[in-house]
Each structure stands twice: as C-alpha cells, then as structure tokens.
C-alpha cells in the first residue's frame, strides 16, 4: 500500500523542468529524452565534489551513496580529503584525484580529495554486470541513475525522467548504447534527486518531494555528488 501511495504521489508531483541557465559553458552537454536525461561533461569543464547534504548554488548535483535505516551512508565518503565513511567490499566509486573526476568499478585510490561509493557497479571496462539483471530488485521498475565514463574519459550521468520507471537492465543497456564503458549505479527509487545544467537549459527531478517524504517517513539522501562550471 505504501509503495502505491509513493508511486501515485510521484506521478502527480515530481516535475522535470527546463529553464534558462545563467552561465554558458563549453564541454557540457545535456539531453532530455523520453525515459532518460543524459549529461556528458568534459573533465576540464566542471569542478566536482562530494557533500553530506544537498548542495546549494551549484550547477549540477545528484544523490549518490545508498544508506542505512539509521541514515548512515553505506561505503566510502571522502570530502576535501577527510574520511567521513569507510569503504565497503565490492561496488564502485566516483572520486576526485588531483582535481579531476573519475568513475571506476571495484577500486579507488587510497588518497583522494573526494569519494562516493556505490554498492552496485554496473559496467567495468566495457563489461556489464549481468548478475544484477537477474535479481528481484534489479527487475523492479523504479527511478534509477547511473554515473560513469565514456571511452574519451568524459563523465556521463544518466537519470530517469519523470516517466522513466525502469529496471537495472534497461538503464545499463541504455548507458552502454550512449558510450559508457565504466559505470556505477547510484541510490534510486524514492532517493533520486538531481539537477543538470549545460549553461543554457536546466533539468531537475526529485522523485518524491520533501513534504511527502515527511508524511511517508522516507529519509532524504545522505550523500551528493555535485559540480560547478570551471
């Protein structure tokens, strides 16, 4: 019953909006599609970081780590070189080293400026994690997000649109079609919360508005990846 209420509220209240951006930037492309929004960023075009709260006054953000019922992030969180949460076995990482962002399944350097770990890796050196496709949760159609890199080293973010309720296989297959060769799945479902900006247009989506989360006893995400134009 609770899932039905959440689904109904999502359809009625979650908005994907397009608005004029304030900054013109090269090296960042945002594309709005039927089931997915796509953002491709040259590593030189944006400065990335990790935050333990929803960031303000930034050009891009997306919720990242999965978290416990006690609202503790699961997996590595490093902010400005300070360890906030320890690594867990498996999964994959978004991290910033020497000022540059990277996404890597299964591994992360020891010393980084920022790090956010997902418990689910999706693509490793061009190979999809097909084990995820066979899991019960993997077949659920919910809002999903994936962050990764293409063969050029550009950072790619692919996220559900307002009507983009999809399985893990659907978003991973789509990411591969778009050229992603390294990728990790971020916390999805009721946690999805992102903003994409290419300097001209802005796309935002919060799968369950904060007001409804309070009513339904749903926690806000504990960790965000964010970026600002260089």
URWO-V929950 format. One record per backbone hydrogen bond with DSSP energy under -0.5 kcal/mol. NH is the residue of the N-H (numbers start at 1). CO is the residue of the C=O. E is the energy in kcal/mol with one decimal. If there is no record, write none. Layout:
nh,co,e
NH,CO,E
NH,CO,E
//
This chain:
nh,co,e
5,1,-2.3
6,2,-2.5
7,3,-2.6
8,4,-2.3
9,5,-2.5
10,6,-2.4
11,7,-2.1
12,8,-1.9
13,9,-2.6
14,10,-2.3
17,15,-0.6
17,204,-0.7
19,202,-0.7
21,200,-2.2
25,23,-0.5
25,198,-0.7
29,40,-2.5
31,38,-3.1
33,31,-0.5
33,36,-1.4
37,159,-3.2
38,31,-2.9
39,157,-2.6
40,29,-2.7
41,155,-3.0
42,27,-3.1
45,42,-2.2
46,42,-0.6
47,228,-3.0
48,46,-0.6
49,226,-2.1
51,224,-2.7
59,227,-1.3
60,227,-1.7
61,195,-1.8
62,225,-2.2
63,193,-1.5
64,223,-2.6
68,72,-2.7
71,68,-1.9
74,66,-3.0
75,73,-0.6
77,85,-1.9
78,115,-2.1
79,82,-2.5
81,113,-2.8
82,79,-2.1
84,77,-3.5
85,77,-1.7
92,118,-2.2
93,104,-3.1
94,116,-2.5
95,102,-2.6
96,114,-2.4
97,100,-2.5
100,97,-1.9
102,95,-2.7
104,93,-2.7
106,91,-2.1
112,110,-0.6
113,96,-2.4
114,96,-1.3
115,78,-2.1
116,94,-2.7
117,76,-2.1
118,92,-2.9
120,185,-0.6
121,119,-0.5
122,183,-2.6
123,183,-2.0
124,127,-2.7
125,123,-0.5
126,181,-3.0
127,124,-1.7
128,126,-0.5
129,122,-2.7
130,128,-1.6
132,129,-1.4
133,130,-0.7
134,130,-0.6
134,131,-1.0
135,132,-1.0
139,135,-1.1
139,136,-0.6
140,136,-0.6
140,137,-0.6
142,140,-0.9
142,166,-2.0
146,158,-2.5
147,184,-2.3
148,156,-2.7
149,182,-2.3
150,154,-1.6
151,179,-0.6
153,150,-1.9
155,41,-2.6
156,148,-3.1
157,39,-2.8
158,146,-2.8
159,37,-2.5
160,144,-2.0
161,35,-1.9
164,161,-1.6
165,163,-1.5
166,142,-2.6
166,164,-0.8
168,138,-2.7
171,167,-1.8
172,168,-2.6
173,169,-2.8
174,170,-1.9
175,171,-2.4
176,172,-2.3
177,173,-2.2
178,174,-1.7
179,176,-1.5
180,175,-2.5
181,149,-2.8
182,149,-1.5
183,123,-2.6
184,147,-2.6
185,120,-2.2
186,145,-1.8
187,64,-2.4
189,143,-3.3
191,188,-1.8
192,189,-1.1
194,205,-2.6
195,61,-2.5
196,203,-3.0
198,201,-1.9
202,19,-1.1
203,196,-2.8
204,17,-0.6
205,194,-2.2
207,192,-2.6
212,209,-0.5
213,209,-2.0
214,210,-1.9
215,211,-1.4
216,212,-2.3
217,213,-0.6
217,214,-0.7
218,213,-2.7
224,51,-2.8
225,62,-2.8
226,49,-2.4
227,60,-2.4
228,47,-2.0
230,45,-2.5
//
